[in-house]
Amino acid sequence: MTTVNVSDRPAHDLKADVLVLGTVTSGSGAELAPGHGLPKASAGHLETALKTLGGKGKPEEVLKVPAVPGVTAPLVVLTGLGSAADGAVDHEVLRRAAGSAVRALTGVATVGVALPTEDASSMAAVAEGAALGAYRYAGQRASRPTSGKRGRGDDREAPSTVTVVVEKGRDKAVKAAARRAAVLAEAKAYARDLVNTPPNLLYPQSFTDSVRERAAASSAKVTVTVLDEKALAKGGFGGIVGVGQGSSRPPRIVTVSWSPSRAKASLALVGKGITFDSGGLCIKPPASMLTMKSDMAGAAAVAATVFAAAELGVPVAVTGYLCLAENMPSGTAQRPGDVVTMRNGTTVEIIDTDAEGRMVLGDGLCLAAEAKPDAVVDIATLTGAQMVALGARVAGVMGNDDGFRQRVCDAAGSAGEAAWPMPLPTDLRAQLDSTVADLAHKGERWGGMLTAGLFLKEFVPEGTPWAHYDIAGPSFNEGSPWGYTPQGGTGFGVGTLLALAEGFAG
């Protein structure tokens, strides 16, 4: 874990291995972002270095300048902020700039970050981005590689400390914002670790064990209860039982609860936790399975959010329902054409065993609704159609209440997690009609993200505000790292859900 501190010391006098400063575009080149507070000689040296290195000040640009006169840190890293010289810098720009800079560092223990911040919230964005940029996933190597290639794991040690330079470093609001940024970054790192863990090591029971261990180690009181395969069958959870019946590793529904005294509201979070998705009998092409260890990213985000809310003492009851199963083909696997009975008694005809996520979520939504929360959000890597519609970086948000759906989108925006409101057209509902059951569990190809949402809506009681958060694209980064986002698990959704919970506190 990387520790986050704040300091009101001048940036040039900060004792750190590296000092990170911002640059902005200026004409055809770049200049230092305002507010750096450097001595004239130090600033002049860096301006000259910017010209020599051909700096442009664009986002994602990172330049390194050693031995800057008048600066205590032996290395200065310049990170681009874009065209931000004449006004406040957008929080997400600050997050990405800080993350890009810290992610580019190797063999560094302490990092000072002095980017232009106007208040506690912009400082928090810098702290969060820097801490997320410091994330490393070590992989499962027996020893460090000698070839210099990191492969899918990252053998670089993360910086142990990030110190954000801010004018009012002793202000209570600034300190509180820094602590929140540190807790959020740690929660996202936990979600990333879960997503990145190989599927032979992360399966329903080991996921359950991880949550229990984290709850036991938490300073806040988080309650964990588990429904195993016998309890699920007895309780009528036919959706998740059917999905998990083809695997030798049986399913679980894990309930993770933060229940503060005098809670101002209650929020239920339901996460899809398919620890590996082969597609079942409707098996996926081999190439499509390589990233299917990430099909539990929704459940990872939910677990991480509950722990973060508890650690921060958010005065809202937050209960997470982790719907954990492994979708495998075998002689006991679910078949297309099977009819199963869900927790609420609804019968569902199975159309495609590779559309398993909505089945585990349906049962999870039923269970969540039984506690009568003030609102429910499910989060899932649910459909490829989400990526077709919105790409790899933007999530889709659907719901039964336009106001609540927008509230989720607003929370996502404040967290720097791009999300877009999507409709649930009533004319598509007919695609889910079945001749042998109450529902067919999948509609036609076109509008697949929306019909999946319509299916889930069937398991939410009338009058309960509900949103469906499809994070299939942004939950896992198959490409090169960018900003504070590494390759692999991203932790997407944790920021949105935490901000949403905090919003219920008023």
VODREN-983977 format. One record per residue (C-alpha): residue number from 1; x, y, z; residue in three letters; chain. Coordinates in steps of 0.2 Angstrom, whole numbers, padded with zeros to 4 digits, m for minus. Layout:
! residues N
 pos    xx    yy    zz code unit
 NUM     X     Y     Z  Ala    A
...
! end
This chain:
! residues 506
 pos    xx    yy    zz code unit
   1  0000  0000  0000  Met    A
   2  0006  0017 m0004  Thr    A
   3  0004  0030  0010  Thr    A
   4 m0003  0047  0005  Val    A
   5  0002  0063  0014  Asn    A
   6  0000  0081  0012  Val    A
   7  0013  0095  0015  Ser    A
   8  0013  0114  0014  Asp    A
   9  0032  0115  0012  Arg    A
  10  0038  0123 m0004  Pro    A
  11  0039  0110 m0018  Ala    A
  12  0057  0114 m0021  His    A
  13  0061  0111 m0003  Asp    A
  14  0052  0094 m0001  Leu    A
  15  0063  0079  0003  Lys    A
  16  0058  0066 m0009  Ala    A
  17  0066  0055 m0022  Asp    A
  18  0056  0063 m0036  Val    A
  19  0046  0079 m0038  Leu    A
  20  0032  0079 m0050  Val    A
  21  0027  0096 m0058  Leu    A
  22  0014  0100 m0071  Gly    A
  23  0016  0108 m0088  Thr    A
  24  0003  0116 m0100  Val    A
  25  0003  0119 m0118  Thr    A
  26  0009  0136 m0124  Ser    A
  27  0010  0140 m0142  Gly    A
  28  0019  0126 m0151  Ser    A
  29  0028  0121 m0135  Gly    A
  30  0025  0119 m0116  Ala    A
  31  0028  0129 m0100  Glu    A
  32  0027  0125 m0082  Leu    A
  33  0009  0126 m0075  Ala    A
  34  0006  0141 m0064  Pro    A
  35  0007  0140 m0045  Gly    A
  36  0023  0129 m0044  His    A
  37  0032  0141 m0032  Gly    A
  38  0049  0137 m0038  Leu    A
  39  0064  0149 m0037  Pro    A
  40  0067  0159 m0053  Lys    A
  41  0083  0149 m0057  Ala    A
  42  0075  0132 m0055  Ser    A
  43  0060  0137 m0065  Ala    A
  44  0071  0144 m0079  Gly    A
  45  0081  0128 m0079  His    A
  46  0065  0118 m0082  Leu    A
  47  0058  0130 m0095  Glu    A
  48  0075  0127 m0105  Thr    A
  49  0074  0108 m0102  Ala    A
  50  0056  0109 m0109  Leu    A
  51  0062  0117 m0125  Lys    A
  52  0077  0105 m0127  Thr    A
  53  0066  0090 m0124  Leu    A
  54  0052  0096 m0136  Gly    A
  55  0039  0096 m0123  Gly    A
  56  0021  0100 m0128  Lys    A
  57  0012  0099 m0111  Gly    A
  58 m0001  0087 m0118  Lys    A
  59 m0010  0075 m0107  Pro    A
  60  0000  0058 m0105  Glu    A
  61  0017  0067 m0109  Glu    A
  62  0030  0063 m0096  Val    A
  63  0047  0070 m0096  Leu    A
  64  0061  0068 m0083  Lys    A
  65  0074  0081 m0079  Val    A
  66  0088  0076 m0066  Pro    A
  67  0098  0088 m0055  Ala    A
  68  0087  0104 m0056  Val    A
  69  0096  0118 m0047  Pro    A
  70  0088  0124 m0031  Gly    A
  71  0077  0108 m0030  Val    A
  72  0080  0096 m0016  Thr    A
  73  0073  0081 m0025  Ala    A
  74  0086  0073 m0037  Pro    A
  75  0074  0070 m0051  Leu    A
  76  0060  0081 m0057  Val    A
  77  0046  0073 m0068  Val    A
  78  0035  0085 m0079  Leu    A
  79  0018  0079 m0083  Thr    A
  80  0006  0086 m0096  Gly    A
  81 m0010  0095 m0091  Leu    A
  82 m0015  0101 m0108  Gly    A
  83 m0022  0118 m0111  Ser    A
  84 m0026  0123 m0093  Ala    A
  85 m0015  0138 m0091  Ala    A
  86 m0029  0151 m0089  Asp    A
  87 m0041  0142 m0077  Gly    A
  88 m0044  0128 m0065  Ala    A
  89 m0038  0111 m0070  Val    A
  90 m0052  0098 m0072  Asp    A
  91 m0051  0085 m0058  His    A
  92 m0049  0070 m0070  Glu    A
  93 m0035  0079 m0079  Val    A
  94 m0026  0080 m0063  Leu    A
  95 m0029  0062 m0059  Arg    A
  96 m0023  0056 m0075  Arg    A
  97 m0008  0068 m0075  Ala    A
  98 m0002  0062 m0057  Ala    A
  99 m0006  0044 m0062  Gly    A
 100  0005  0045 m0078  Ser    A
 101  0019  0053 m0069  Ala    A
 102  0020  0040 m0054  Val    A
 103  0017  0026 m0066  Arg    A
 104  0032  0030 m0076  Ala    A
 105  0044  0029 m0061  Leu    A
 106  0054  0014 m0056  Thr    A
 107  0065  0011 m0041  Gly    A
 108  0058  0026 m0031  Val    A
 109  0052  0026 m0013  Ala    A
 110  0046  0043 m0010  Thr    A
 111  0037  0055 m0022  Val    A
 112  0031  0073 m0020  Gly    A
 113  0018  0079 m0032  Val    A
 114  0015  0098 m0034  Ala    A
 115  0001  0101 m0047  Leu    A
 116 m0010  0116 m0048  Pro    A
 117 m0024  0113 m0035  Thr    A
 118 m0037  0126 m0029  Glu    A
 119 m0046  0117 m0015  Asp    A
 120 m0047  0101 m0005  Ala    A
 121 m0056  0091 m0019  Ser    A
 122 m0043  0095 m0033  Ser    A
 123 m0030  0090 m0021  Met    A
 124 m0039  0074 m0018  Ala    A
 125 m0039  0071 m0036  Ala    A
 126 m0020  0073 m0037  Val    A
 127 m0018  0061 m0022  Ala    A
 128 m0030  0048 m0029  Glu    A
 129 m0022  0048 m0046  Gly    A
 130 m0004  0047 m0039  Ala    A
 131 m0009  0033 m0028  Ala    A
 132 m0018  0023 m0042  Leu    A
 133 m0003  0026 m0053  Gly    A
 134  0008  0018 m0040  Ala    A
 135 m0002  0002 m0041  Tyr    A
 136  0008 m0014 m0046  Arg    A
 137  0002 m0031 m0048  Tyr    A
 138  0016 m0043 m0045  Ala    A
 139  0009 m0059 m0054  Gly    A
 140  0013 m0076 m0048  Gln    A
 141  0032 m0078 m0052  Arg    A
 142  0043 m0089 m0042  Ala    A
 143  0057 m0076 m0045  Ser    A
 144  0060 m0060 m0053  Arg    A
 145  0063 m0060 m0072  Pro    A
 146  0081 m0057 m0078  Thr    A
 147  0077 m0052 m0096  Ser    A
 148  0070 m0035 m0091  Gly    A
 149  0053 m0040 m0098  Lys    A
 150  0038 m0039 m0085  Arg    A
 151  0025 m0048 m0095  Gly    A
 152  0008 m0048 m0087  Arg    A
 153  0015 m0045 m0069  Gly    A
 154  0024 m0030 m0064  Asp    A
 155  0040 m0033 m0054  Asp    A
 156  0043 m0015 m0050  Arg    A
 157  0041 m0010 m0032  Glu    A
 158  0028  0003 m0029  Ala    A
 159  0033  0020 m0021  Pro    A
 160  0030  0019 m0002  Ser    A
 161  0025  0037  0000  Thr    A
 162  0016  0050 m0010  Val    A
 163  0016  0068 m0003  Thr    A
 164  0005  0081 m0011  Val    A
 165  0010  0099 m0010  Val    A
 166 m0004  0110 m0006  Val    A
 167 m0005  0127  0001  Glu    A
 168 m0016  0123  0016  Lys    A
 169 m0008  0107  0021  Gly    A
 170 m0014  0108  0039  Arg    A
 171 m0032  0112  0035  Asp    A
 172 m0044  0099  0042  Lys    A
 173 m0054  0098  0025  Ala    A
 174 m0038  0095  0016  Val    A
 175 m0032  0081  0028  Lys    A
 176 m0049  0073  0027  Ala    A
 177 m0049  0073  0008  Ala    A
 178 m0032  0066  0007  Ala    A
 179 m0037  0052  0019  Arg    A
 180 m0052  0048  0008  Arg    A
 181 m0041  0048 m0008  Ala    A
 182 m0030  0035  0001  Ala    A
 183 m0044  0024  0006  Val    A
 184 m0052  0025 m0011  Leu    A
 185 m0035  0021 m0020  Ala    A
 186 m0033  0006 m0008  Glu    A
 187 m0050  0000 m0011  Ala    A
 188 m0048  0001 m0030  Lys    A
 189 m0031 m0008 m0028  Ala    A
 190 m0040 m0022 m0019  Tyr    A
 191 m0053 m0024 m0033  Ala    A
 192 m0039 m0023 m0046  Arg    A
 193 m0029 m0037 m0037  Asp    A
 194 m0045 m0048 m0037  Leu    A
 195 m0048 m0046 m0055  Val    A
 196 m0030 m0049 m0059  Asn    A
 197 m0029 m0065 m0049  Thr    A
 198 m0028 m0081 m0061  Pro    A
 199 m0044 m0091 m0061  Pro    A
 200 m0037 m0106 m0054  Asn    A
 201 m0033 m0096 m0039  Leu    A
 202 m0048 m0086 m0038  Leu    A
 203 m0065 m0095 m0038  Tyr    A
 204 m0081 m0094 m0027  Pro    A
 205 m0074 m0101 m0011  Gln    A
 206 m0057 m0092 m0012  Ser    A
 207 m0065 m0075 m0016  Phe    A
 208 m0076 m0078 m0001  Thr    A
 209 m0060 m0082  0010  Asp    A
 210 m0052 m0066  0003  Ser    A
 211 m0067 m0055  0009  Val    A
 212 m0068 m0064  0026  Arg    A
 213 m0049 m0061  0029  Glu    A
 214 m0051 m0042  0024  Arg    A
 215 m0066 m0040  0035  Ala    A
 216 m0056 m0048  0050  Ala    A
 217 m0042 m0036  0047  Ala    A
 218 m0053 m0021  0045  Ser    A
 219 m0053 m0008  0059  Ser    A
 220 m0072 m0005  0055  Ala    A
 221 m0085 m0018  0059  Lys    A
 222 m0090 m0026  0042  Val    A
 223 m0101 m0041  0043  Thr    A
 224 m0099 m0056  0031  Val    A
 225 m0112 m0070  0029  Thr    A
 226 m0111 m0084  0016  Val    A
 227 m0124 m0094  0007  Leu    A
 228 m0116 m0110  0001  Asp    A
 229 m0122 m0122 m0013  Glu    A
 230 m0134 m0131 m0001  Lys    A
 231 m0141 m0115  0006  Ala    A
 232 m0143 m0108 m0011  Leu    A
 233 m0153 m0123 m0017  Ala    A
 234 m0164 m0123 m0002  Lys    A
 235 m0167 m0105 m0003  Gly    A
 236 m0173 m0106 m0021  Gly    A
 237 m0159 m0097 m0030  Phe    A
 238 m0161 m0106 m0046  Gly    A
 239 m0152 m0094 m0057  Gly    A
 240 m0135 m0095 m0048  Ile    A
 241 m0137 m0113 m0044  Val    A
 242 m0140 m0117 m0063  Gly    A
 243 m0125 m0106 m0068  Val    A
 244 m0113 m0115 m0056  Gly    A
 245 m0119 m0133 m0058  Gln    A
 246 m0107 m0137 m0072  Gly    A
 247 m0091 m0133 m0061  Ser    A
 248 m0083 m0143 m0048  Ser    A
 249 m0081 m0127 m0038  Arg    A
 250 m0099 m0123 m0032  Pro    A
 251 m0107 m0105 m0031  Pro    A
 252 m0109 m0093 m0017  Arg    A
 253 m0118 m0078 m0012  Ile    A
 254 m0108 m0067  0000  Val    A
 255 m0116 m0053  0009  Thr    A
 256 m0104 m0039  0015  Val    A
 257 m0113 m0027  0026  Ser    A
 258 m0108 m0010  0034  Trp    A
 259 m0121 m0005  0046  Ser    A
 260 m0117  0011  0055  Pro    A
 261 m0128  0017  0070  Ser    A
 262 m0141  0029  0065  Arg    A
 263 m0139  0027  0047  Ala    A
 264 m0146  0040  0036  Lys    A
 265 m0151  0028  0022  Ala    A
 266 m0148  0011  0015  Ser    A
 267 m0140  0006 m0001  Leu    A
 268 m0139 m0011 m0009  Ala    A
 269 m0125 m0016 m0021  Leu    A
 270 m0126 m0032 m0031  Val    A
 271 m0111 m0038 m0040  Gly    A
 272 m0109 m0050 m0054  Lys    A
 273 m0095 m0062 m0048  Gly    A
 274 m0092 m0075 m0062  Ile    A
 275 m0074 m0080 m0057  Thr    A
 276 m0072 m0088 m0074  Phe    A
 277 m0083 m0088 m0089  Asp    A
 278 m0080 m0102 m0102  Ser    A
 279 m0098 m0099 m0109  Gly    A
 280 m0104 m0115 m0102  Gly    A
 281 m0111 m0127 m0115  Leu    A
 282 m0112 m0112 m0127  Cys    A
 283 m0093 m0111 m0126  Ile    A
 284 m0084 m0096 m0131  Lys    A
 285 m0070 m0096 m0144  Pro    A
 286 m0053 m0099 m0136  Pro    A
 287 m0047 m0081 m0138  Ala    A
 288 m0062 m0074 m0130  Ser    A
 289 m0058 m0084 m0114  Met    A
 290 m0042 m0076 m0110  Leu    A
 291 m0049 m0061 m0101  Thr    A
 292 m0063 m0070 m0093  Met    A
 293 m0055 m0071 m0076  Lys    A
 294 m0061 m0053 m0076  Ser    A
 295 m0079 m0057 m0076  Asp    A
 296 m0081 m0055 m0058  Met    A
 297 m0076 m0036 m0058  Ala    A
 298 m0093 m0031 m0053  Gly    A
 299 m0092 m0041 m0037  Ala    A
 300 m0074 m0035 m0034  Ala    A
 301 m0080 m0017 m0035  Ala    A
 302 m0095 m0020 m0023  Val    A
 303 m0084 m0028 m0010  Ala    A
 304 m0071 m0015 m0011  Ala    A
 305 m0084 m0001 m0010  Thr    A
 306 m0092 m0008  0006  Val    A
 307 m0075 m0009  0014  Phe    A
 308 m0071  0009  0009  Ala    A
 309 m0087  0015  0016  Ala    A
 310 m0084  0007  0032  Ala    A
 311 m0067  0013  0034  Glu    A
 312 m0072  0031  0030  Leu    A
 313 m0087  0029  0042  Gly    A
 314 m0100  0034  0029  Val    A
 315 m0116  0036  0039  Pro    A
 316 m0126  0025  0026  Val    A
 317 m0130  0007  0028  Ala    A
 318 m0121 m0001  0013  Val    A
 319 m0124 m0019  0009  Thr    A
 320 m0115 m0029 m0005  Gly    A
 321 m0121 m0045 m0012  Tyr    A
 322 m0107 m0054 m0021  Leu    A
 323 m0115 m0067 m0033  Cys    A
 324 m0100 m0079 m0036  Leu    A
 325 m0100 m0093 m0048  Ala    A
 326 m0089 m0102 m0061  Glu    A
 327 m0097 m0105 m0078  Asn    A
 328 m0090 m0121 m0085  Met    A
 329 m0096 m0135 m0097  Pro    A
 330 m0097 m0153 m0090  Ser    A
 331 m0109 m0167 m0089  Gly    A
 332 m0119 m0158 m0076  Thr    A
 333 m0119 m0141 m0084  Ala    A
 334 m0135 m0131 m0088  Gln    A
 335 m0142 m0133 m0105  Arg    A
 336 m0150 m0121 m0117  Pro    A
 337 m0169 m0125 m0116  Gly    A
 338 m0168 m0128 m0097  Asp    A
 339 m0181 m0119 m0086  Val    A
 340 m0175 m0113 m0069  Val    A
 341 m0185 m0105 m0054  Thr    A
 342 m0177 m0089 m0047  Met    A
 343 m0177 m0083 m0029  Arg    A
 344 m0194 m0073 m0032  Asn    A
 345 m0202 m0088 m0040  Gly    A
 346 m0201 m0082 m0058  Thr    A
 347 m0197 m0096 m0070  Thr    A
 348 m0184 m0093 m0083  Val    A
 349 m0180 m0102 m0100  Glu    A
 350 m0162 m0103 m0103  Ile    A
 351 m0158 m0097 m0121  Ile    A
 352 m0139 m0096 m0121  Asp    A
 353 m0128 m0102 m0107  Thr    A
 354 m0115 m0088 m0111  Asp    A
 355 m0127 m0075 m0105  Ala    A
 356 m0125 m0081 m0087  Glu    A
 357 m0122 m0065 m0078  Gly    A
 358 m0140 m0059 m0078  Arg    A
 359 m0145 m0075 m0070  Met    A
 360 m0134 m0074 m0055  Val    A
 361 m0138 m0055 m0053  Leu    A
 362 m0157 m0059 m0054  Gly    A
 363 m0156 m0070 m0039  Asp    A
 364 m0145 m0057 m0030  Gly    A
 365 m0157 m0043 m0034  Leu    A
 366 m0171 m0053 m0026  Cys    A
 367 m0161 m0056 m0011  Leu    A
 368 m0156 m0037 m0010  Ala    A
 369 m0174 m0032 m0012  Ala    A
 370 m0180 m0042  0003  Glu    A
 371 m0170 m0031  0015  Ala    A
 372 m0181 m0016  0008  Lys    A
 373 m0166 m0004  0004  Pro    A
 374 m0169  0014 m0001  Asp    A
 375 m0160  0010 m0018  Ala    A
 376 m0152 m0004 m0027  Val    A
 377 m0137 m0004 m0039  Val    A
 378 m0131 m0019 m0048  Asp    A
 379 m0114 m0018 m0057  Ile    A
 380 m0108 m0031 m0069  Ala    A
 381 m0097 m0035 m0084  Thr    A
 382 m0113 m0040 m0092  Leu    A
 383 m0113 m0038 m0111  Thr    A
 384 m0102 m0036 m0126  Gly    A
 385 m0116 m0025 m0133  Ala    A
 386 m0110 m0012 m0120  Gln    A
 387 m0093 m0011 m0128  Met    A
 388 m0101 m0011 m0146  Val    A
 389 m0112  0004 m0140  Ala    A
 390 m0100  0014 m0129  Leu    A
 391 m0082  0007 m0132  Gly    A
 392 m0069  0001 m0119  Ala    A
 393 m0069  0016 m0107  Arg    A
 394 m0087  0021 m0105  Val    A
 395 m0100  0012 m0095  Ala    A
 396 m0118  0011 m0098  Gly    A
 397 m0131  0015 m0084  Val    A
 398 m0149  0009 m0085  Met    A
 399 m0163  0010 m0073  Gly    A
 400 m0181  0010 m0068  Asn    A
 401 m0180  0028 m0062  Asp    A
 402 m0173  0042 m0073  Asp    A
 403 m0169  0053 m0058  Gly    A
 404 m0159  0039 m0049  Phe    A
 405 m0151  0034 m0065  Arg    A
 406 m0144  0052 m0067  Gln    A
 407 m0139  0051 m0049  Arg    A
 408 m0128  0036 m0053  Val    A
 409 m0121  0045 m0069  Cys    A
 410 m0117  0061 m0058  Asp    A
 411 m0108  0050 m0045  Ala    A
 412 m0098  0042 m0059  Ala    A
 413 m0093  0059 m0066  Gly    A
 414 m0087  0066 m0049  Ser    A
 415 m0076  0050 m0048  Ala    A
 416 m0069  0052 m0065  Gly    A
 417 m0077  0035 m0071  Glu    A
 418 m0085  0039 m0088  Ala    A
 419 m0103  0033 m0088  Ala    A
 420 m0118  0036 m0100  Trp    A
 421 m0137  0035 m0097  Pro    A
 422 m0145  0022 m0108  Met    A
 423 m0164  0018 m0110  Pro    A
 424 m0174  0003 m0107  Leu    A
 425 m0186  0004 m0121  Pro    A
 426 m0203 m0005 m0117  Thr    A
 427 m0205 m0011 m0135  Asp    A
 428 m0190 m0023 m0133  Leu    A
 429 m0198 m0032 m0118  Arg    A
 430 m0207 m0043 m0130  Ala    A
 431 m0191 m0051 m0134  Gln    A
 432 m0190 m0059 m0117  Leu    A
 433 m0207 m0068 m0119  Asp    A
 434 m0206 m0087 m0118  Ser    A
 435 m0218 m0101 m0123  Thr    A
 436 m0213 m0112 m0108  Val    A
 437 m0208 m0100 m0094  Ala    A
 438 m0212 m0083 m0087  Asp    A
 439 m0197 m0076 m0095  Leu    A
 440 m0184 m0080 m0109  Ala    A
 441 m0167 m0075 m0102  His    A
 442 m0160 m0067 m0118  Lys    A
 443 m0167 m0057 m0132  Gly    A
 444 m0161 m0053 m0150  Glu    A
 445 m0143 m0048 m0154  Arg    A
 446 m0147 m0030 m0157  Trp    A
 447 m0150 m0019 m0142  Gly    A
 448 m0142 m0033 m0131  Gly    A
 449 m0136 m0021 m0117  Met    A
 450 m0154 m0015 m0116  Leu    A
 451 m0163 m0031 m0116  Thr    A
 452 m0151 m0037 m0102  Ala    A
 453 m0156 m0022 m0092  Gly    A
 454 m0175 m0026 m0095  Leu    A
 455 m0172 m0044 m0089  Phe    A
 456 m0164 m0038 m0073  Leu    A
 457 m0178 m0025 m0070  Lys    A
 458 m0190 m0040 m0068  Glu    A
 459 m0182 m0044 m0052  Phe    A
 460 m0183 m0027 m0044  Val    A
 461 m0199 m0023 m0034  Pro    A
 462 m0210 m0009 m0040  Glu    A
 463 m0206  0007 m0032  Gly    A
 464 m0188  0003 m0027  Thr    A
 465 m0176  0015 m0036  Pro    A
 466 m0164  0004 m0046  Trp    A
 467 m0149  0006 m0058  Ala    A
 468 m0140 m0007 m0068  His    A
 469 m0121 m0002 m0071  Tyr    A
 470 m0114 m0012 m0086  Asp    A
 471 m0095 m0010 m0085  Ile    A
 472 m0090 m0023 m0097  Ala    A
 473 m0078 m0012 m0106  Gly    A
 474 m0069 m0001 m0093  Pro    A
 475 m0067 m0014 m0080  Ser    A
 476 m0052 m0022 m0089  Phe    A
 477 m0039 m0014 m0099  Asn    A
 478 m0032 m0026 m0113  Glu    A
 479 m0022 m0012 m0120  Gly    A
 480 m0007 m0001 m0114  Ser    A
 481 m0008  0008 m0098  Pro    A
 482 m0014  0026 m0098  Trp    A
 483 m0016  0039 m0085  Gly    A
 484 m0018  0030 m0068  Tyr    A
 485 m0026  0015 m0077  Thr    A
 486 m0014  0000 m0078  Pro    A
 487 m0015 m0015 m0089  Gln    A
 488 m0027 m0028 m0083  Gly    A
 489 m0040 m0024 m0069  Gly    A
 490 m0044 m0006 m0067  Thr    A
 491 m0055 m0005 m0051  Gly    A
 492 m0068  0004 m0061  Phe    A
 493 m0085  0007 m0052  Gly    A
 494 m0078  0008 m0035  Val    A
 495 m0077  0027 m0036  Gly    A
 496 m0094  0029 m0042  Thr    A
 497 m0102  0017 m0029  Leu    A
 498 m0093  0026 m0015  Leu    A
 499 m0098  0043 m0021  Ala    A
 500 m0116  0037 m0023  Leu    A
 501 m0116  0030 m0005  Ala    A
 502 m0109  0047  0002  Glu    A
 503 m0122  0056 m0008  Gly    A
 504 m0135  0047  0002  Phe    A
 505 m0128  0054  0018  Ala    A
 506 m0133  0071  0012  Gly    A
! end
